């Protein structure tokens, strides 16, 4: 098991609700409420309608609710629909990038299925956001600014950037609800690393019209994350050295920079997931 996987898996399995700082609990509740509001608001949009109808069509056991409806479907289908709903208005909260619609639906669907407590849900979402955000930090900012020859600030986009690391947050969040041990948590991380989507943000910024998927596949990512945790629970094992070596995650994901120090520095003592901004309008902050 590589060092980064070990540290992330230990953090995810060992952290308890009582250890969460007050501001993390507060902001995680706000992010969850904000996300539910975004999903309900998007229910009648075309993207929301399509994904809700698909989830209902696929059906399955009545495990988890599609937000904005009274219908329950299989947890995987609910996670897909809810991720798309939360993201459809582009109104969702920002943790460096728009992580909540990619992450929250997985532990939310798992928590409802397992009749988990509210504290368990808040803990799983906080851990999921923290891990995804820190791995995004390891990949360097999606955008930054620099002065041009005339002294004006210009936005500079990273060649490869996006929400690819969010799949780890979705997977670990769901795995935390399942209370997986260290070995299975590490397998969850390895599965998610191989099965997760690429980081498509940079392509999206140069594309018009951008389509319904926008800067990344929110519902698809949430579903993959949840599935990763479920198969790991059943004994499906994976590459527990997913971040290691010349051809590890940072390399095969195409990131120009990959600094794992940024992912683990002050892990558990400084919570990046509390550093969140909310949109007053879908078009901006």
C-alpha positions in Angstrom: 0.0 0.0 0.0 1.6 3.3 -1.1 2.2 6.1 1.5 -0.6 8.4 0.2 -3.2 5.6 0.1 -2.2 4.6 3.6 -2.5 8.1 5.0 -5.9 8.8 3.3 -7.3 5.4 4.3 -6.2 5.8 7.9 -7.7 9.3 8.0 -11.0 8.1 6.6 -11.3 5.0 8.8 -10.1 6.6 12.1 -11.7 10.0 12.1 -14.8 10.2 14.3 -17.6 12.8 14.4 -16.4 14.1 17.8 -13.1 15.1 16.2 -14.7 17.4 13.6 -14.1 21.1 14.3 -17.3 23.0 14.9 -16.8 25.1 11.7 -16.5 21.8 9.6 -19.8 20.5 11.0 -21.4 23.9 10.4 -20.2 24.2 6.8 -20.9 20.6 5.9 -24.5 21.1 7.0 -24.7 24.2 4.9 -23.2 22.5 1.9 -25.7 19.7 2.2 -28.7 22.0 2.5 -27.4 24.1 -0.3 -27.1 21.0 -2.5 -30.6 19.8 -1.7 -31.9 23.2 -2.7 -30.0 23.2 -5.9 -31.4 19.7 -6.8 -35.0 20.7 -6.0 -34.6 23.8 -8.1 -33.3 21.8 -11.1 -36.0 19.1 -11.0 -38.0 20.6 -13.9 -35.0 21.5 -16.1 -34.4 19.3 -19.1 -31.2 17.8 -17.7 -32.9 17.1 -14.4 -35.9 15.6 -16.1 -33.9 13.3 -18.3 -31.7 12.0 -15.4 -34.7 11.6 -13.1 -36.7 9.7 -15.7 -33.7 7.4 -16.4 -33.2 6.6 -12.7 -37.0 5.9 -12.4 -36.8 3.7 -15.5 -33.9 1.7 -14.2 -35.6 1.5 -10.8 -34.4 -1.3 -8.6 -35.1 -1.8 -4.9 -36.6 1.3 -3.1 -33.3 2.2 -1.3 -32.7 6.0 -1.7 -34.8 9.0 -2.7 -34.4 11.1 -5.8 -34.3 14.7 -4.5 -37.4 16.7 -5.3 -39.5 13.6 -5.6 -41.1 11.0 -3.3 -39.7 8.2 -5.4 -37.1 5.8 -4.2 -34.9 3.7 -6.5 -31.7 1.6 -6.2 -29.0 3.6 -4.4 -26.7 3.7 -7.5 -29.5 5.2 -9.6 -30.4 7.7 -6.9 -26.7 8.8 -6.6 -26.6 9.3 -10.4 -29.8 11.3 -10.6 -29.0 13.4 -7.5 -25.5 14.3 -8.7 -27.0 15.6 -12.0 -29.7 17.5 -10.3 -27.4 19.2 -7.8 -25.1 20.3 -10.7 -27.7 21.2 -13.3 -28.3 24.8 -12.3 -24.5 25.5 -11.8 -25.6 26.9 -8.5 -23.7 24.5 -6.2 -21.2 25.4 -3.6 -17.5 25.8 -4.4 -14.6 24.1 -2.6 -11.9 25.3 -5.0 -14.0 23.5 -7.6 -17.7 22.4 -7.6 -17.1 19.3 -5.6 -20.5 18.8 -3.8 -22.5 17.3 -6.7 -19.8 14.9 -7.5 -19.4 13.7 -3.9 -22.5 14.2 -1.7 -24.9 11.9 -3.6 -22.9 8.8 -2.9 -22.8 9.0 0.9 -26.3 10.4 0.9 -27.8 7.4 -0.9 -25.7 5.0 1.2 -26.8 6.7 4.4 -30.5 6.5 3.5 -30.1 2.8 2.5 -28.3 2.0 5.7 -30.6 4.2 7.9 -27.4 5.8 9.1 -27.5 8.7 11.6 -27.3 12.4 10.7 -23.9 12.5 12.4 -22.6 9.6 10.3 -23.8 11.4 7.1 -22.1 14.7 8.1 -18.9 12.9 8.9 -18.8 11.0 5.7 -19.5 14.1 3.6 -16.8 16.1 5.4 -14.2 13.3 5.0 -15.2 12.9 1.3 -14.9 16.6 0.6 -11.6 16.9 2.5 -9.9 14.0 0.6 -11.1 15.1 -2.8 -10.2 18.8 -2.2 -6.7 17.8 -1.0 -6.0 15.6 -4.0 -7.1 18.4 -6.2 -4.5 20.6 -4.4 -1.9 17.9 -5.3 -2.8 18.4 -8.9 -2.2 22.2 -8.7 -5.0 24.9 -9.2 -7.3 24.6 -12.1 -6.8 28.3 -12.8 -4.5 31.0 -11.5 -3.5 34.5 -12.6 -0.4 36.2 -13.8 0.5 39.7 -15.2 0.9 40.0 -18.9 3.5 42.3 -20.7 1.3 45.3 -20.1 1.0 44.6 -16.3 -2.6 43.4 -16.4 -3.7 40.3 -14.6 -4.8 37.4 -16.9 -6.4 34.1 -16.0 -4.2 31.1 -16.7 -5.8 27.7 -17.0 -3.9 24.5 -16.1 -3.6 22.3 -19.2 -5.2 19.4 -17.4 -7.6 20.2 -14.6 -11.0 19.4 -13.3 -13.1 17.3 -11.0 -11.4 13.9 -11.5 -10.3 13.7 -7.9 -13.9 14.1 -6.7 -14.4 10.3 -7.4 -12.2 9.6 -4.4 -14.4 11.8 -2.2 -17.6 10.0 -3.3 -16.0 6.6 -2.8 -14.5 7.3 0.6 -17.7 9.0 1.8 -19.8 6.0 0.9 -17.2 3.6 2.4 -17.3 5.6 5.6 -21.0 5.0 5.9 -20.3 1.3 5.3 -17.7 1.4 8.1 -15.1 -0.3 6.0 -11.8 -1.4 7.6 -8.4 0.0 6.5 -7.8 -2.7 3.9 -11.2 -2.3 2.3 -10.9 1.5 2.4 -7.6 1.3 0.6 -9.2 -1.0 -2.0 -12.0 1.5 -2.4 -9.5 4.2 -3.1 -7.7 2.0 -5.6 -10.9 1.1 -7.4 -12.0 4.7 -7.6 -8.6 5.8 -9.0 -8.9 3.3 -11.9 -12.6 3.7 -12.5 -13.0 7.5 -12.1 -13.5 10.0 -15.0 -10.8 12.2 -16.4 -10.4 15.8 -15.5 -12.3 17.6 -18.3 -12.5 21.2 -17.0 -9.9 22.6 -19.4 -11.7 21.2 -22.5 -15.0 22.6 -21.2 -13.6 26.1 -21.0 -12.9 26.1 -24.7 -16.2 24.5 -25.8 -19.4 26.2 -26.8 -22.0 25.1 -26.5 -20.7 22.9 -23.7 -23.6 20.5 -23.4 -25.3 19.3 -20.3 -22.3 17.6 -18.8 -20.5 20.9 -18.4 -17.1 20.8 -16.7 -17.4 17.2 -15.5 -19.9 14.2 -15.1 -21.3 14.9 -11.7 -23.9 12.1 -11.4 -21.7 9.6 -13.2 -18.8 10.3 -10.8 -21.1 9.9 -7.7 -22.3 6.6 -9.0 -18.8 5.3 -9.7 -17.7 6.4 -6.2 -20.6 4.5 -4.6 -20.0 1.4 -6.7 -16.3 1.4 -5.8 -17.2 1.3 -2.1 -19.9 -1.4 -2.5 -17.6 -3.8 -4.4 -14.7 -3.2 -2.0 -17.0 -4.1 0.9 -17.7 -7.5 -0.9 -14.0 -8.3 -1.3 -13.2 -6.8 -4.7 -9.5 -5.7 -4.4 -7.6 -3.3 -6.5 -4.2 -1.5 -6.9 -3.5 -0.2 -3.4 -0.5 1.6 -4.9 -2.6 3.7 -7.3 -0.6 6.9 -6.5 2.8 5.3 -6.7 5.5 5.2 -9.4 6.2 6.9 -12.7 2.8 5.7 -14.0 0.7 6.4 -11.0 -2.5 8.4 -10.7 -1.0 11.8 -11.2 0.7 10.6 -14.4 -2.1 8.6 -16.0 -4.5 11.4 -15.2 -2.3 13.8 -17.2 -1.6 16.4 -14.5 1.3 18.7 -15.2 2.1 18.9 -11.5 1.5 16.2 -8.9 2.6 17.1 -5.4 1.4 14.6 -2.8 2.8 16.7 0.0 -0.1 19.1 -0.6 -2.6 16.3 -0.1 -1.4 15.3 3.4 0.1 18.4 5.0 -1.8 19.1 8.2 -4.4 16.4 7.3 -6.9 16.2 10.1 -5.7 19.5 11.8 -6.5 22.0 9.0 -9.7 21.2 7.2 -9.8 22.6 3.7 -13.4 21.6 3.2 -14.5 24.4 5.6 -13.1 26.9 3.1 -16.2 27.1 1.0 -18.0 29.7 -1.0 -21.6 29.8 -2.1 -23.2 31.3 -5.2 -25.7 34.1 -4.9 -26.6 33.6 -8.6 -26.0 30.6 -10.9 -23.8 32.8 -13.1 -21.3 33.8 -10.3 -20.5 34.3 -6.7 
